[in-house]
Amino acid sequence: MNVLETEWWTMAVPPEWWADSEEDSILVGDQDDVGCIEISTLHKEEGEFDAGTVRDIAEAESEQALQWQAVSLGDFTGLGSRYVEEGTAVREWYVANGALLLFITYSCDQENQGMDDAAVDELLDTLMLLESRA
């Protein structure tokens, strides 16, 4: 198992998955190119993200009305949802810990919907806050 480490958090990545850094986000995908996880990090200079703020952000940022469910991903808690748009199956999460908010999406072709759900859940459950930098 490899460990992906950013300035603020870490996540375990199995050998059959890859990780790459874009300008404002991290991309993680499986070698079969079934789907891709994208993680963006928002860091507050002052204060923390509470549950109400996370919900407000999730509802404001979503392009459509979604049914949000409470989720826990490793050290982070927040909301998750799923939908299909133009042949693409999408899972979204807004999760926070203290001053950090992660916006995470997993997308794949609609015909592959659900194929990587268990693996994606396992990966996201390894999200750990780097305490020394939070």
N, C-alpha and C positions, 0 to 999 in steps of 0.2 A: 504494500500500500504506500503510495506517495502522499506527501502532505503539501497542499497548496497553501502558501502563507502570503497574506497581504499585509498592509500596514496595520490593519485593525483586527483581522480575524484569520482563522485557519479552517481548512476543510480537508478531510482525507479523500484521496482520489485513487480508485483502483487502477492497476496497470492497464486494463482494457479501455480506460477513458483518457482523454487528453485535456489539457487546460492551456488557455492562451489569454494574454492580457490585451485588451483594446484600450482606446483612449480613456473612457470613463467606466469601463466595466470589465468583468472577467467572463470568459466563455469556457464552458466545460461540456464536452461531448463524448459519446462513445465511439469506438473505432469503426463501428458499422454505419455510422452517420444516420442513425435512426432519428435522433433529435439532439437538441442543444439546450443547455442551461445558460442563462445570462444573469449575472449578479452585479448590481450597482449598489454602491455604498454612499450613504449620506451621513455626515458627521456633524452634530451640533457643537458649536463652540461653547455654548452655555446651556445648562439644563439637560433634561432627558426627554425621551419620547415616551409618553404614557399611552395606555390603551386607546383612549379617546382620540388622541392626536393621530395614532396609527390608522384608526378607522376613518377619520376625516381625510387623511391623505389617500388611502386606498380608494375611497368613494370618489374623491375629486379627480384622481389620476386615471381611473378606469374609463374607457371610452364607451362602455355600456353598463347597464345595471346588472350587477352580479350578486349571487348568493354567497356571502362571505362566511367562512367557518373559522372558529378559533383553532390555531395551530401552534405547535411547539417544534422548532427545528434546532436541535442541539441546545446551545445557550440562548437562543432567541425565541421570542414569542410574538404572536401577532395574528394575522388573518391570511387565509388562502381561499382560492376559488379556481374554477375551471370553466372553459367554454370552447366552442368551435367557431372559427371565423374564416370564411373563404377557403375551406379545405384544410385548414391548419388547426390542430388541437393544441390548446394553450392551457397551461397551469400557471397561476400567479400567486406570489406570496409577498406580503409586506410584513416584515418581522423586525423587532427592535430589541435592543439590550442597552439600557442606559442612554448614552448620547449617540448611539449608532442605529441607523435604520438601513435594512437591506431590502432592496426591491429585487425579487428573483422571478424569472420566468423560465418555463420549460416549454418548448414548442417542438412539434413534429407533424408530419403529414397525418391527416385525419385517419387514413387507413391503418396507421401504426399507433393510434390512440390506445393508451393503457399498456403498451408493450414494455416500456421502460419504467413504469410507475414505481414498482418495488425498488429498483436500482436507484432511481432518483431520490426516493424517500430515504433510502439508506445513506446516500451521499450527504443529503441536506441535514440528516440527523447528526452528522459529525461536525457541524459548524460550531466553532469554539471562539469565544472572544479572547483577544490578547489583552489580558488585564493590565499589563504594564503600559499600554498605549491608549487605553480607553479614557 
